């Protein structure tokens, strides 16, 4: 029988590292999907923790022998991952909101499908925007920024040093406001064209009152909307890439805001 003997302090340090890894990886798009088996998520988090643990400098971590401080440390690590996860979700919520507004303008708001990541019903166009944003996220290796920031976080924010300060709350509020700006910028080409199309149909209804404008407008608005969705894809790709780059470059600054 093999007996595995590990120092208590090293074991507790590894558990704290694992908790931070799980908390941050739970914020990653694709990895936080409900369709991904729990064992895969746990195995991936454990593998990442085992890889980065030997290269981390955690000698100054204290409070491992005090259960009260250890509990507060665990809560702090979970809150840190929750803050980062909320920032990421607000980013994708803005993209999804653009699809919802554009789909409402096109008349596709009543056609909903099940989102496998959240198990909620979302409009078709919103889900299309969300899936394209996730594909771009993986295509430009944006998830690598999270792993890089994960390693840097142990020097920027040592264990047991998390603080829910006013600065991080203010940053979350600003990001929530920026969600609506992102939605307008992403959906602007389709939304503006559909508004102009509605104005044109209104003038046509006044000019030719015999025409049943509601029967004619519905399929034409869908066709016009889909055409401009296709035309706006290059703009969508460039804007999403710049959005991810700004978020990735500011991720370290966000982690610093959680410190004392």
Steps between C-alpha positions, in 0.01 A plus 500: 500500500640838396478774760504853361639745753478869427574794730180656629596853396587392144174307472298798616688732263421268211133495599492881504664510156247244375211710631628808316551299181146360520354844575670668204449213254131499587491848344641388167259477207453145370642357826202626700251326272255265669549249220863449602515210750593592855780242506660664196490840670642364825770301320606800292514728806700239691744461210552877474554527877755218493690666215522851646542411869876419482582833328308721742668688782260448790744500788349809660146366525374497856184397680520134398488382862202714595166366383329837523754673276504196272122522457522872421775422249282243324210746486733766360625269223142411403401869495801578284391244242142625524611858424701392197215275387252787528722721284520231232125434512426872465723507193312215332166634624562818301564296186190290561291811564598633157356187342183531707440861393580426134282187508212700648532753218497218244196334653688194626446572869231231529734232360706385798738208539660338803843629593701191607736709715232657719196275432298812422296589195663772291416647157659335198706801395625557855617139519672535161690808618591324824635191321701712255646696792604176672660367182698822460596474870655158438640584155718786629610296806335746737462225759881498530476848654303352788766236567774766481308726735436202728873450552563875536215532750699324773761778488249781441256374762657256748290247686285638786531857363167533316303815585157587365587868464303790359729510196405152379130571565532820294672304223217244495242779477692666214520167316126450546444840340742417219290190426234720340765688300634169369148393404443820303837482323463133404142529379524852354526401129195275512298720737553820297415330171183347643391835644546660158310207347211555740495871410498409129207261553317770692539745211395227257188429707405867483568514127325175405229443763354208302813289572487274806833625633510261796496193275771644275721648773547187712692278251685795348629618838627151574679484164647851537609423857672174410676661201643776718594250770715328238642831376586607857692181589847646415423801719366265770820295496731801526295660775481180707876442465574855620252450785672181611845659475394792718351260754809277498740793545292635789455168680815546708383848602167353610681246720702783658175677593406201716808544717535706818 
